[in-house]
Amino acid sequence: MSVGRSVYSIRSGYLLTGWRRFPVSRPVSSSRSVLGRRLCSSVTGTNSPEKMAANIPDPDVMFRSDEEKTFQYQDSLPSLPVPDLKHTLKKYLDSVKPHVTPDEYTRTESIVRQFESGVGQELQQKLITKAKYSRNWLEKWWEDVAYFEGRYPMAPLINLAGLFPYSYHCYPAKPGTQVERAGMILHYTLKFWEIIRKEKLRAEKDNKGNQLCMSQFRKAFNTCRVPGINKDKLLSYFLTESEGISPGHISVMCRGRIYVFDGQDANGEILTPPEIQSQLQRIRDICDFQPEGLGIGAVTGDERTQWAQTRNQLIALDPKNYANLELIQSSIINVVLDDSQPKDNSEMFQVTLAGNPVNRWFDKSNTFVFYANGLGAANCDHAPCDGMMFVTMLLYTDLNLMRCKGQWKGTREIREQTHPVELEFNVNQDIVAAIERAKQVFKTSADNLFCITREYTRYGKTFLRSKNLHPSTHMQMALQYTYYKMYKKPAPTYETATIRRFYHARTETLRSCTQEALDWSKAMLDPAVTDEMRLQLYMVAANKHNLLMAEATNLKGCDRHLLGLSCLAKEESLPVPDLYQDPAFTKSGGGGNFVLSTSFAGYTASSGAVAPMLEHGYGIFYRIEPQRIVPIISKWKSSPDTDAVTFCEMLFQSLDEMGDMLPASQARL
């Protein structure tokens, strides 16, 4: 059995859904994000820096606020509510229906009713009591079960990848620009870090004016996961200026070696792009003329218990090893100067998720990978924060680069700096063997992953909005139709809904494979069904999806509540309730068994990707621009049942059919 397959069996025992999702369902519709989307989408695909720069206002005006502090509304946010048990179970039964026979549904319905009147009611009362003494009853359970208790390797199974949007305008692929572009991008990234430290980042609101929780922004920088024998933990070294001093250094990995240097001068000012470039060039020059280094970063791709044991051995060998680990863990951001030259976005997703592990520190919340041909991407641990944190950060940098046309306009003077310091680890043969073993563990899954991204250009957001349709809903319908057309059965589907209007809240699952979507998909393949009836069924399915999204953003789905009840049962040493052992629970996606694992990355040029949740499943992210829809699809090569290329081709055919289905007059949705 391969490592990849064994990981699937390990994680199948967890009673949760969507444990590895990139939570960017529908972007926060604050004035900042709306303006950013318009600006970015208006220039995506153009190579005219002059045209872009003329349309870009000062990003600091959009992102900064002198009237309010970033975290000032945290204490006034509503606590996470406990959903109504009857409503949750109704939602669950509704989500089960497409995946079971009538007889199976009757059996599941009986199990649910017994749960509702028996142990479920008992657990519900205990949860209500727990919530009285906690602002967020789910937070610790979610962190532990979704992230920290799993013993499988993080990469490429857990971590997410995001491509930098700069290649669409200022920074297309160009060999020899790695260090220059890295200096520019890191400068504006550090400025964003500084805005958060000063508590000047404008607090976000949803499209109804509700304040959103900003706590995740505290973990985007200076944060790292640390492996444990039984459970990992998260260390965050970040402090706002009012709280104290945050570490101000950057860690850099290049050809198996690790360096650190300060990202600020002696007065706490962010280094200029030329100054950052000079430090990176020093590192590049050393690594290019030295043998490849130890490659100790590979151990972060090992199974978690094994990595914890290796880490303990490292620390026991030499106190310097502990100090080195602390420097990596506490760095603002981890940077990789990678020798790869991905030829297109599909390959860049592939190497960012599953590239050379000796030049990654998978535990870091944020690793920026700069490739030799000037392209860039990020590899991020999902535990500290959700995808929209990174999208916001990338948008800030993107707008700054557009505004200056990708060229530094400030001083080119390079002040005296302390040169980068290499972190040299004292190791023995056991550690060397552990590094080699970790490389093989990582390679097993990395070689098994396949990613593809293509652009659908017949229509996009503009056309769909003209029909009064939500673009993401349309795409979700297209995914349901495509899977049914390809496999003649429905796919349990995960879609993320943000619940950040609550204190320290993150996501709820939207189970977007509904009976209504299945009925419409069948109608699309039935020649006896009229176009008018197909459109009516589409509208019913899309309306149902929109209702589910509205409910999910208020924690009125079913998955997070069911997770909380299962965690309580475990804490109370109760037997696992029958509801969670019912085959329908797994068939509908419960326990992390979603065949389609989907996320909407928004309307900007930023996009992301993760590995599929199941061996026979797909990971599907997508972004939607005015005139195009861009999916990123991943699969496991070991599965004989999946074909990402064919799925993508059939998805585009589905979008064609759906576009033709819509009448010339506006739809009412």
N, C-alpha and C positions, 0 to 999 in steps of 0.2 A: 504493500500500500504506500502511495506517495505521501510526502508530508502534507501536500495540499489536501488530499482526501482525508487524511487523519484529522486535519484541522476542522473539516466540515463536521465530522462525527463528534469532535470535542464540543464545538459551539452549539450543536443542535440541542443540547440539554438546557440551554438558557431560555427562561420564560420571558422573552421580550421580543419586540419587533423593531426592525430598523436600527439595529445597534451600531451600524456603521454608515450612517447617511450623512450627506453633505447638505445641511439644512438651509436651503435657499429657495423655499417653495415659491413665494411671491415677494418680490422685493418691498422693503419698507417704502411707502409712498410719501416720504418727507419731501419738503421743498428742495432739499439738497439732492436727494436721489433722483427726483424727477428731472431737475435741471441737468444733472450729470448724465442721465440716460439720453436726454435729447442731444446734448453736446457730443457724447461719444458716438451715438448711433448716426449722427449726421456726418461724421467723418470716417467711420469704419469703411475700409475698402479703398479710400482715397490715399494717394501718395503725395499730396500737396501740403507740406508743412505750413506754407504761407497762408493758405485758405483756412487751415485749422486754427492757427494762432490768432487770426483776426476775430474768431468767434468765441474765444475762451476768456471768460472773466477770471479774476484772481481767485484761485481755489481756496485761499485762506479766508476769503469773504464767505464762501459757501460753507466751509467746514468749521471755522472757528466762531466762537461766541465770547464776547466780553461781558454779556449781561447775565449769563447763567453758567454754572459749572457742570461738567460732564456728568458727575455722579450725584448731583444735588437732589434729584427726584427719587433716588433709590428707596429711601425709607417710606415714601408716600405711595409706592406702587402697591397694588392689591396683592395679598398673599395668594398662593396657589390654592384654588378651591378644590374641594372633593366633589367629583361629579356624582350625579344621581345614579344609583346602581341600576335602576330599571331602564334608564335611558342608555346607559353603557351597554347593557345586555341586549337591548333592542338593536343598537348599532352593530353589535357583534353578530347577531343572528342575520341581520340584513347583509352583512359582508360575507357570510358563509354560503348563502344561498346559491351563488353562481358555480360553486365548486363541488357540490354534493348532489346525490340523487334525492328524489322526494323521500324515500325511506330513510336515508342517512340524515336528511334534514329533520325529519320527525324525531329521530333518536337524539340528535343534538339539541333540539328544542326542549325535549324532556330533561336532558342533562342540565341545560341552562336554567330551567324552572326550578329544579331541585337545588341548584347552586344559589339561586336568588332567595329562596325561602329558608335555606339551611346555612351552610358554612359561609356562603357569600355574604349573607346578612350579618353574620357574626364578625367577619373580617371588615365589612363596611363600617360597622360601629367602632371597631378598634381604629380604623383609619381616620374616622372623624375625630376621635379623641386625640390621636397623634397630631392631626392638623391644627388642633387648638394651641399646641405648644411649639409649632414650627411655621416659619414663614413659607417654607417650601418643603412639603412632606416627601416629594419625589427626588429632590436634588441628590442626596447621598446615594440612594438606591440606584439612580440612573448612572451616576459616575462609576459606582462599583460594578454593577451588573453589565452595563453597556461597554465599559472600557477597562477597568482595573483588575477585575477578577479573571478575565480570559487569559489563558496560558499560551495561546497561539501566537505566532510572530505578528508584529504590527504591520510589516511591509512584505509584500504589497497588499496584504489582506485588509488592513484597517486604514492606513494613511490615505489621504486624499492628495490629488495633484491639481494644480491650477496653472494655466498658461498665462504669461504676462501679455497684456493686450497691445503692447508697444510695437510689436512686429507689424501691425496693420497700418502704421503711419510712419513714425520717426525712425524705427529701428527694424527694418527688414533684415533678413539674414545677410551677414557680411563678415567673412573671416577677418580676424585681426582687430575686432572691435570689442572683444570680451571685457577687457579691463576698463576701457573708457566708458562703456555703457553701464557696467556694474557700478562704477563710481557715481554716475548720475542717479541711477535708480536707488542706490543705497542712501544717497544724500536726502532724497525726498522721503524715503521710508523713515529715516531717522528724524526728519522734521515732523512726520506724523506721530512717531513715538513721543517726541517732545510736546506736541499739542496735547496728547493724552496726559502726560506727566504734569503739565500745567493746568490740567482740567479745563482746557479751552475747547475741546471737541464738542461741537453742538450736540446736545442730547436729542435723540431721534424720537419721532412720533409715528404712529401708524396713520392710515388714510382717514381715520375717524378722529384724529387729534389726541389719541391716548398716548401717554408717555410710554416709551419702551425701555426695558431693562438694559443698562449699559455695562453690567458687571463683566461681561465676556471680554470687553476691550482691555481689561486689566491683565488678561492672560494671553494676549496675542504676542507679547514680547517678554523677554527675561523669564521665560517659563520652560520647564522641561519635565517630562515624565521620568520617574526613577523605578526600575524594576524591583519587585519583591519576590520572595520565595513563593508566597501564596497569593499576594495581591500587590499591584503597583500602587504608587502614589504620585501626586503632582506637586512639584515644587515651583512656586512663583516668587521671584526675587524682585518683582516690580513694585515700586512705591511712587506715589505722586509726590510732587515737590513739597506739598504740605505735610506729607508723612515722613519724608526723609530722603536719603540718597539711593537711587537705583544704580545698579552696575551699568557702566557706560561703555563696555567693551563689546567687540564683535569677534566671533569665532569664525575662522576660515579654514576650509578643507580643500586640499589640492594634492592629487597624486599620492594619496595614502598618508599625507602629513596634515597636522592640525596646528594652526597659529591663532594668536589673539593680538588685537591692537585696539586702542581706544578710539571710539567714534566721536569723542568730544575733545576739545582742547582743555588746557588747565583752568579756563574760566567757565567751563561747562557749555561752550558754544559748539554746535554741530560742525564737524569737519566739512569743508567745501568738497565738491566733486573732484577737483584736481588733487586735493590732499588725500582723499580716499583712494583715488586711482594710483597715487604714488605708493601707498602702502600695499595695495593689491599687486602692483607691478613688482615690488620687492619679493613678495611671496612667489609670484609666478616665475621670476628669474631664478630663485633658489631651487624651486621644484623642477624646473625644466633641465637643470644641470646636475641634479642629484638622483641617486637611485630612488625608486618608489619607496614610500615610507611603510610603516608597520601596518597601516590600514585597520586600525583598531575600531573605527566606526562600524565595521561589519558586524561586530557583536551585538549592536542594537537591532539587527535583523534576525536574531536568534529567537527561539522560543523563550518566553518571558522568565520562566523559572531558571532555565539554563543561563540566561544573561544575568540574572540576579546572582547566581553562584559565581559566575566569572567576575562580576563586579566586586563581590566580596573578596575574592582572591586577589584582585588588583589592589584593592585598598590595603589588604593585609601585607602585601609585598613591600610597599613603600608609601610613606605619608605623602610624597610628591604626587603619586597617582591620584590620591583623593583630591588634592589641590587642583590637579588638572581637570578632573571630572567636574569639580565645582565651577571652574572657569567656563567650561563648555555649557553646563547647565544654566548658569546665571547670565550668559551673554545675551545682549539685546536680541540678536538674531544670528542664526548660523548661515554661513555663506559657502557655496561650493563653486570652485573654478574647475569646470568639467571639460575634459578633452573631447567629449562627443560632439558631433555636428549633425543633429537630427535634420533630415531633409524636408520634413513636412510636419504638420501638427499631429498627425496620427503617431508618427515616430517619436515626437517630443513627449506626448502623453506616455508612451510606452517607456521611454528611458527615464522620465521623471518618476513614474511609479515603480519601475523595476530596473533601474540602472545600476551601475557599479556600486555595491554597498560600502566599499572601503571609503568612498567619498560622500557618505551620508551619515547623519546622526538622527535616526528615525524618531527618537524620543523628543526632539525639539518641537516646540509648538509651531515654529516657522523656520524653514530652511529654504533660502533662495539659491537656485541652481542656475549659474550662468554658463552657457555652452560656448564652445570655441568659435562658433560662427556668429556670435553676437545675440543669439536668442536666449530667452530666459523663462523660468517657470519656478513654481514653489512646490515643495513636498512638506506636508503639514500633519502633525498628530491631530486627531479629531477631538481628543479628550478635553483640551482646554476651552475651545470655543467652536462656534459653528461657522459655516462658510461665509455668511454675510459680513462677518468681521473682516475677512480677507478681501472680499469684494470692495468694501468701503475703502480699505487701505490702498488697494490697487487703483481704485478710481482717483483717489487724491494724487497719487504719483502720476497716473496717466494724464490728468488734466494739466499738471505742472509741466510735463514733458511736451504736451501739445502746445502749451503757451510759449515755451522757449524754443520750439521746433527741434527739441532734442539736443540743443547746444547750450552749454553753460555760458551765461552772459555776465557773470560776476568776475571777481578777481581770480587771476591764475597764479597768484603768489602762493607758494607752499611754505608754510611756517615749519620751524624745526619740530620734529616729531620723534618720539621714541619708536624705534623700529619694531616691527612685529616680532613676537616671541613664539618660538616653536614649543609646543607642549610635548615633551619627550616622556614616554611611559617606561617605567622599569618593569620588564616582563620576564617570565620564565617559559620553559617549553610547554607547560600546561596552558598558559595564556595564548601562546602561538598556536597551539592545537585547537584551542577554543575559537580563535579567529577563523581558522580554516574550516572548522566544522560549521560555524555560523554562515560562512560563504555558501556552503553546500545547502544548508537549510533554506537560505534565501533563494538560491538559484533554482531550487525545485519549484517553488511557486512563481518566481519571476519569469522563468522560461515557459511557464504554462499560461501566462497572461497575454491576451491579444487586445489591442485597442485600435479603433478606427474612428475618424471624424470626417464628415463631408458636409458640403453646404447645399441646402435646398434653396433655390433662387427664384422659383416661380412666384412666390408671394411670401409675405411675412406679417409683421405687426400691423402695418398700415392697412393692408387689405382686410385683415380680420377685424380690426377696430371699425372699419367702415361698415361691417356687417353687424356691429354691436356684439361681437363675440370676444370672450376673453382668450387671448392668444395661447396661454398655457393650458387652459381647458381644452382647446382645440387640439393641441399636441398630445395631451393625455388620451383623448378619444382616438387619435391616430395610432398611438401605441397599442391601445386595446384592440383596435381593428387589425393592425398588422400582425400581432401575435396570434389572434384567432385565425386569420387568413393563412398563416404559416403552419400552425399546429392543430387547427380545428378543435381547440379547447381554450378556455379562459386562463389567464395567468394571474395568480395573486400578486398584487402590485402595491409597492410602497411609494408614497409621495409625501414629502415633508410639508408640514404646516408649522409656522412659527407661533409660539405662545409667549413671546417676550413682553407682552403687556403685563405679565405677572412677575413677581419678585423672583429673580434668579432662575426664571423659567427658560426653556430652550425650545423643544419641539414636541409636536404630537404627530402621529401617523394618520395620513389620509389613505384609506384603502380604496384606491380609485378603480378597481375592477368591480363594478356594480352590475346588478342584474339588468339595469337599463342599458348600460354600455354593451353588455353581451347581446341583448335583444337587437340593438342597432347593428352590431357587427354581423350578426347572422343575416339581418335584412339586407346588408350591403352585398352579401354573396348569393342572395336568393333572387334569381331572375324574375320570379313571379311578383316581387314587391315593386311597387311603383316608386319613381323618384320622389314624388310628393310624400309618400309614406316614409321613405328613408329619411327625408329631411325632418319630418315630425318626430321620428324616433331619435334622431340625432339631437334635436332640441331638448327632448325629455331627458336624455342621458347627460347632456351638457348642463342643464339646469340642476340635475341631481348632483353632479360633481361640484358645481358652484355652492350649492347648499352645504355639502359635506365640508368644503373648505372653510366656509364661514363658521360652521360649528367647530371644526377642528382647531381653529385659531383661538377659540374660547375653551379649549380642553374638553370638547364634547365629542371626541371620537370614541374609541374604545380601548386602544392599546396601552396607553400610559396608565389608565385606571386599572386595567387587568394586571399590568406589571406590578403596580403597587400592592394589589391584593395578594398576588402570588408571593411577593417578598415578605409580606406580613405573615402569610401561612408558614413560610420557611422560618422566620424569626420565632414564631410561636411553636415550632416543632410539630406542626400539624401535617398530616399526610397531604400529598399533592392533590388538590381537588380534581374531580373527574373532568371538569371543564377543560383543564389543561392537558389531560391525557386522551381526550376524545380525538380521533383522527381528523375530524373537521377543523380542529384548532390548527393543526399543521397544514392541512390542505388549503386553508384560507390565508396562510402566511404567518400564523403565530409561531413563536419560538425562533424568529429570524429566518422564516422559510418563504420569503418573497421571491418569486421567480423574476419579476421585473423590479429593479431597484432604481427609482427615478428621482431626479431633482431638477428644478427649474433654476438656472443660474441668472435669470433676469434679462434685462434689455441692454446691458452694456456689452462691450467686447470681451469681458472676462468670462472664462469658462473653466469648468473643472471636470474631474473624473475620479472614479473609484473602481475597485474590482467588484465583480458580481457577488451577491450575497450567497448564492448557491452554485454548485458546480454546473448544474444544468440551467443556470439563469443568465441574465444580462444586467450589466450596470449601464444606466442610460442617463446622462446629463444632457441638458440642452439650453441654448440661449436663443433668444428671438430678437431679430433686428427689424427695421422697417421693411426691408425687401428680402429677407432671408431667414431661414430657420437652420440652426446648426446643432445637430445631435453629436454626442460623443458616446460611443458604444463600446463596452468591454465584454469579454467572454473568457472562459477557461478553455484552452486548447484541448484538454483531456476529455472534454464532453463531446460525444459523438452526436449529440442532439442539437447543439447550438451552432449558428453560423452568423457572425456579426456582419459580414459583407452582404449576405443575402437579406438579412433583417433590415439593414440600412436601405438597400435597393427597394425592398417591398414597402418600407416606411415612406419613401418618397413617392411610390406609386399610390399609396393610401392618401397622402396629402394631395396628390393630383386629383384623385377621385372625389375627395371631400371638397376641394376647391370648385370642381365642376358641379357638385351637388348644390352648392349655395346659389340661391337665385340672384338675379341682378338687383332686385330690390333689397332693402336692408332686412336682415333677419331680426327678430325680437327675442333677445336672450338676456 
